[in-house]
């Protein structure tokens, strides 16, 4: 019995301090992992939104190419339409025509600028994404 009382008096709570330290370190690592996961999720969402904006702008450019080749003229400006969550726009002075003569061939080259941006959001919003494409389209020969 004498030994048990001596052992209890010599224990000073080091295991309690150690376990509290380990709990604090593990909690900090857990919080860091959660914040890292949230940042990765946000980054992936923005990348996906950016790719969608690019594809929407490419669709707008294909529409402009169809319009130019069908009518041999620039689209009536300003032209704007929606594809999914994006607004596609051809703005004033974004379509310029150059007449070209090569031998017996006369044709027009159209410089077209198309912008796709998310609907109902402005620059600075967390879900805003925008892409602008510039292309040259050869009109009818």
C-alpha positions in Angstrom: 0.0 0.0 0.0 2.8 2.4 0.7 4.1 2.0 -2.9 0.7 3.0 -4.4 0.5 6.2 -2.5 4.0 7.1 -3.5 3.3 6.5 -7.2 0.2 8.6 -7.2 2.1 11.5 -5.5 4.8 11.3 -8.2 2.4 11.6 -11.1 2.0 15.2 -12.0 -0.5 15.1 -15.0 1.9 14.9 -17.9 -0.3 12.4 -19.8 -3.2 14.9 -19.6 -1.1 17.7 -21.0 0.2 15.4 -23.8 -3.2 14.2 -24.7 -4.6 17.8 -24.8 -1.6 18.8 -27.0 -2.3 15.9 -29.4 -6.0 16.8 -29.6 -5.2 20.5 -30.4 -2.7 19.4 -33.1 -5.2 17.0 -34.7 -8.0 19.6 -34.6 -5.7 22.1 -36.3 -4.8 19.5 -39.0 -8.6 18.7 -39.5 -9.5 22.4 -39.9 -6.6 22.8 -42.4 -7.8 19.8 -44.4 -11.4 21.2 -44.5 -10.3 24.6 -45.7 -8.1 23.0 -48.3 -11.0 20.9 -49.5 -13.2 24.0 -49.7 -10.6 25.8 -51.8 -10.1 22.9 -54.1 -13.9 22.6 -54.6 -14.1 26.4 -55.4 -11.2 26.1 -57.8 -12.8 23.2 -59.6 -16.1 25.0 -59.9 -14.5 28.1 -61.3 -12.5 26.0 -63.8 -15.7 24.3 -65.0 -17.5 27.6 -65.3 -14.6 29.0 -67.3 -14.7 26.0 -69.7 -18.5 26.5 -70.1 -17.9 30.2 -71.0 -15.3 29.2 -73.6 -17.7 26.6 -75.2 -20.5 29.2 -75.2 -18.2 31.7 -76.9 -17.3 29.1 -79.5 -21.0 28.5 -80.1 -21.5 32.2 -80.6 -18.6 32.3 -83.0 -20.1 29.4 -85.0 -23.4 31.2 -85.1 -21.6 34.4 -86.4 -19.8 32.3 -89.1 -23.1 30.8 -90.2 -24.7 34.3 -90.3 -21.8 35.7 -92.3 -21.7 32.8 -94.8 -25.4 32.8 -95.2 -25.9 36.6 -95.7 -22.4 37.8 -96.7 -22.7 40.6 -94.2 -22.2 41.3 -90.5 -25.0 40.4 -88.1 -27.3 43.3 -87.2 -25.7 44.8 -84.1 -26.0 44.8 -81.2 -26.9 41.1 -81.3 -27.4 39.2 -78.1 -28.8 35.8 -77.2 -28.7 33.2 -74.4 -27.2 29.7 -74.3 -27.8 28.0 -71.0 -26.5 30.1 -68.2 -24.5 32.4 -70.6 -25.3 35.5 -72.6 -23.6 35.6 -76.0 -23.1 39.1 -77.4 -21.7 40.7 -80.6 -21.2 44.4 -79.7 -21.1 47.5 -81.9 -17.9 47.8 -83.9 -17.1 44.1 -83.2 -17.6 43.1 -86.8 -15.5 44.8 -89.5 -15.5 43.9 -93.2 -12.4 43.9 -95.5 -13.0 43.6 -99.3 -10.3 41.4 -100.9 -9.6 40.9 -104.6 -7.4 38.0 -105.7 -7.3 37.6 -109.5 -10.9 37.0 -110.6 -12.1 36.3 -107.0 -13.6 39.0 -105.0 -14.7 38.2 -101.4 -15.1 39.7 -98.0 -13.2 38.9 -94.8 -15.1 39.6 -91.6 -13.4 40.3 -88.3 -15.8 39.2 -85.6 -15.6 39.5 -81.8 -17.9 37.4 -79.6 -18.2 37.6 -75.8 -19.9 35.0 -73.6 -20.5 35.9 -70.0 -22.6 34.5 -67.2 -26.2 35.8 -66.8 -27.2 37.6 -63.7 -23.7 38.2 -62.4 -21.2 40.9 -62.7 -17.4 41.2 -62.7 -16.2 40.5 -59.1 -19.0 38.0 -58.2 -17.8 34.6 -57.2 -19.6 32.8 -60.0 -18.8 35.3 -62.8 -17.1 34.0 -65.9 -16.5 35.5 -69.3 -14.6 34.7 -72.5 -14.1 36.8 -75.6 -13.1 35.2 -78.9 -11.9 37.1 -82.0 -12.0 35.4 -85.4 -11.8 36.1 -89.1 -14.4 34.6 -91.3 -14.2 34.5 -95.1 -17.5 35.4 -96.8 -18.9 33.9 -100.0 -16.7 33.7 -103.1 
